[in-house]
Amino acid sequence: MNILNYLLGSLFGFSFIWVPIAHALIVILFGFRMISVRRPVAVAIAWFLIVVLFPLIGVSLYILIGERPVGRKLTRKIIRMDKEYAAITEDMRKRYSADKQLLPVEGRALSLLAESKNGSPVIAGNQIELFTSSLEILQLFIDEIGQAKKTLHLEFYIWALGGDADRVCEALIAAAKRGVACKVLLDSLGSKDWFKSDWPHRFRNAGIQVTEALPIQIGRFQFRRADLRLHRKIFVIDNAIVWTGSMNLVDPRTFKQDSGVGEWVDAMVRIEGPVASQFELTFAFDWSVDNPKINHFKAVAPAATPVEGQVLAQEFSSGPVYRDDILYQVLLSAIMDAREELVITTPYFGPDDGLIQGLMAAAGRGVRVTLIVPKLNDSTLVAWSSRSFYADLMSAGVNIAEFHGGLLHTKSLLIDRKVAIFGSVNFDQRSLRLNFEISLIVYNLDFCAKLENLIESYLAQSDLVNRVAWAKRPRWRVLLENAAHLASPLL
């Protein structure tokens, strides 16, 4: 032991006897930190376990990704602009207050909750179309860009290189050259390859404004969490038409072809009408926050004249700094409001115990609950962790279908075939608590029927997980799933 102490002392510069003391001190101090920030219990226990087992690595990881700061300077800017943003949304809620009377009984509570904490109100008079072919969507993007008259605003997590995604770039440059004001806001991490390419230079030379959202700055991890990401998908044309959904600006024929999961399967909606102004408002807010040259939030143009549409809808945005935990509350409320049927499609499934209990309770009271996830996932850890929930869910009567037609990337909730939540939100901790997300809540039977048809097409390409066969899976798989489950609060 003396020799070991000497060797370790020579290596670390102090007697080895101080190592367990230092270990205990780190754990105690970290425990006080967990108590002071009052994290969710599962998250706190997961982090505490990591720090107990690997103190230096655990503390380093916690400093890097453990909390939810976006940086003091950016936080102050968001708080300041949120006050300016609030005045605009308050006017919007007053302007469209009568539209609340058109809400179906089943959607009233959900709509009020979604517009709370300075959110957008429900608006009538919209037209909405559902598109399910990524290549068709990219071509329609190009067509929309070619027909734009005043403004084109694009906000995406990923703009990938290659294929028809490059054709969208060329179309945008052509639009800027004919006088259309173009702004592009992309996540720094998700679009890192795009930012390293020649496209940003070409865009700026053509007069297109480009902003990099949430850039990762080495040396500032202690002030800004590195994995808080802008995950929204928004494309607004002339403040009158908006596209949103699950699809990034990627060509599925070239995107992540080496991941071994097949092509990404996505869906988008095209909305024409006054609800587009809500998405324009969110884009303008995000643009103002992420653009270092802007210090105050400026109002956007008035909403477009309503089209002859019958769709009642509202934009629903969320993020880790403002409207904190509203997304979690809305999803939990949607689950608890279901009376007949609840269908969820998500590529990444990693909820907390509260949402799991909500799904089990819904199934227990007779709601037909169906979860559709991809059979193959580009994240191995997420895949194993997701399967750790299967047994409990199926024991409560939840149906689980694994899609084998590619990586199912569509994110949706269909409640009683009457209300739909559709957008960028995954059913996992990252979307719930870390990312800036966007959704469209639709209160329209025709749209819900179209979404149901899409879901049926997914189910036709899925394998329903058999509860009896699942219980007989090898013990080593159970152990791997349970091990991955320990990390689920952090994924």
Secondary structure as the mmCIF struct_conf table of DSSP 4:
data_model
#
loop_
_struct_conf.conf_type_id
_struct_conf.id
_struct_conf.beg_label_comp_id
_struct_conf.beg_label_asym_id
_struct_conf.beg_label_seq_id
_struct_conf.end_label_comp_id
_struct_conf.end_label_asym_id
_struct_conf.end_label_seq_id
HELX_RH_AL_P HELX_RH_AL_P1 ASN A 2 PHE A 12
BEND BEND1 GLY A 13 PHE A 14
TURN_TY1_P TURN_TY1_P1 PHE A 16 ILE A 17
HELX_RH_AL_P HELX_RH_AL_P2 TRP A 18 VAL A 37
TURN_TY1_P TURN_TY1_P2 ARG A 38 ARG A 38
HELX_RH_AL_P HELX_RH_AL_P3 VAL A 41 LEU A 53
BEND BEND2 PHE A 54 PHE A 54
HELX_RH_AL_P HELX_RH_AL_P4 PRO A 55 ILE A 65
TURN_TY1_P TURN_TY1_P3 GLY A 66 GLY A 66
BEND BEND3 GLU A 67 GLU A 67
HELX_RH_AL_P HELX_RH_AL_P5 ARG A 72 ARG A 95
TURN_TY1_P TURN_TY1_P4 TYR A 96 TYR A 96
HELX_RH_3T_P HELX_RH_3T_P1 SER A 97 LEU A 102
BEND BEND4 LEU A 103 LEU A 103
HELX_RH_AL_P HELX_RH_AL_P6 VAL A 105 GLU A 115
TURN_TY1_P TURN_TY1_P5 SER A 116 ASN A 118
HELX_LH_PP_P HELX_LH_PP_P1 SER A 120 VAL A 122
STRN STRN1 ILE A 123 PHE A 131
HELX_RH_AL_P HELX_RH_AL_P7 SER A 134 GLN A 147
BEND BEND5 LYS A 149 LYS A 150
STRN STRN2 THR A 151 PHE A 156
BEND BEND6 TYR A 157 TYR A 157
STRN STRN3 TRP A 159 TRP A 159
BEND BEND7 GLY A 162 GLY A 162
TURN_TY1_P TURN_TY1_P6 GLY A 163 GLY A 163
HELX_RH_AL_P HELX_RH_AL_P8 ASP A 164 LYS A 177
TURN_TY1_P TURN_TY1_P7 ARG A 178 GLY A 179
STRN STRN4 ALA A 181 ASP A 187
TURN_TY1_P TURN_TY1_P8 SER A 188 SER A 191
HELX_RH_AL_P HELX_RH_AL_P9 LYS A 192 LYS A 196
BEND BEND8 SER A 197 ASP A 198
HELX_RH_AL_P HELX_RH_AL_P10 TRP A 199 ASN A 205
TURN_TY1_P TURN_TY1_P9 ALA A 206 GLY A 207
STRN STRN5 GLN A 209 ALA A 213
BEND BEND9 LEU A 214 LEU A 214
TURN_TY1_P TURN_TY1_P10 ILE A 218 GLY A 219
TURN_TY1_P TURN_TY1_P11 PHE A 221 PHE A 223
BEND BEND10 ARG A 224 ARG A 224
TURN_TY1_P TURN_TY1_P12 ALA A 226 ASP A 227
STRN STRN6 LEU A 230 LEU A 230
STRN STRN7 ILE A 234 ILE A 237
TURN_TY1_P TURN_TY1_P13 ASP A 238 ALA A 240
STRN STRN8 ILE A 241 GLY A 245
BEND BEND11 SER A 246 SER A 246
STRN STRN9 LEU A 249 LEU A 249
TURN_TY1_P TURN_TY1_P14 PRO A 252 LYS A 256
HELX_RH_3T_P HELX_RH_3T_P2 GLN A 257 SER A 259
BEND BEND12 GLY A 260 VAL A 261
BEND BEND13 GLU A 263 GLU A 263
STRN STRN10 TRP A 264 VAL A 265
STRN STRN11 MET A 268 GLU A 272
BEND BEND14 GLY A 273 GLY A 273
TURN_TY1_P TURN_TY1_P15 PRO A 274 VAL A 275
HELX_RH_AL_P HELX_RH_AL_P11 ALA A 276 ASP A 290
TURN_TY1_P TURN_TY1_P16 PRO A 292 LYS A 293
BEND BEND15 HIS A 296 HIS A 296
HELX_LH_PP_P HELX_LH_PP_P2 ALA A 301 PRO A 306
BEND BEND16 GLU A 308 GLU A 308
STRN STRN12 VAL A 311 SER A 318
BEND BEND17 PRO A 320 ARG A 323
TURN_TY1_P TURN_TY1_P17 ASP A 324 ASP A 325
HELX_RH_AL_P HELX_RH_AL_P12 ILE A 326 ASP A 337
BEND BEND18 ARG A 339 GLU A 340
STRN STRN13 GLU A 341 THR A 345
BEND BEND19 PRO A 347 PRO A 347
STRN STRN14 PHE A 349 GLY A 350
HELX_RH_AL_P HELX_RH_AL_P13 ASP A 353 GLY A 364
TURN_TY1_P TURN_TY1_P18 ARG A 365 GLY A 366
STRN STRN15 ARG A 368 PRO A 374
BEND BEND20 LYS A 375 LEU A 376
BEND BEND21 ASP A 378 ASP A 378
HELX_RH_AL_P HELX_RH_AL_P14 THR A 380 ARG A 387
TURN_TY1_P TURN_TY1_P19 SER A 388 PHE A 389
HELX_RH_AL_P HELX_RH_AL_P15 TYR A 390 SER A 395
TURN_TY1_P TURN_TY1_P20 ALA A 396 GLY A 397
STRN STRN16 ASN A 399 PHE A 403
BEND BEND22 GLY A 405 GLY A 406
STRN STRN17 LEU A 407 LEU A 408
STRN STRN18 LYS A 411 ILE A 415
TURN_TY1_P TURN_TY1_P21 ASP A 416 LYS A 418
STRN STRN19 VAL A 419 GLY A 423
BEND BEND23 SER A 424 SER A 424
STRN STRN20 PHE A 427 ASP A 428
HELX_RH_AL_P HELX_RH_AL_P16 GLN A 429 GLN A 429
HELX_RH_PI_P HELX_RH_PI_P1 ARG A 430 LEU A 434
BEND BEND24 ASN A 435 ASN A 435
STRN STRN21 PHE A 436 PHE A 436
STRN STRN22 GLU A 437 TYR A 443
HELX_RH_AL_P HELX_RH_AL_P17 LEU A 445 ALA A 460
TURN_TY1_P TURN_TY1_P22 GLN A 461 GLN A 461
STRN STRN23 SER A 462 LEU A 464
HELX_LH_PP_P HELX_LH_PP_P3 VAL A 465 ASN A 466
HELX_RH_AL_P HELX_RH_AL_P18 ARG A 467 ALA A 471
TURN_TY1_P TURN_TY1_P23 LYS A 472 LYS A 472
BEND BEND25 ARG A 473 ARG A 473
HELX_RH_AL_P HELX_RH_AL_P19 ARG A 475 LEU A 486
TURN_TY1_P TURN_TY1_P24 ALA A 487 ALA A 487
HELX_RH_3T_P HELX_RH_3T_P3 SER A 488 LEU A 490
#
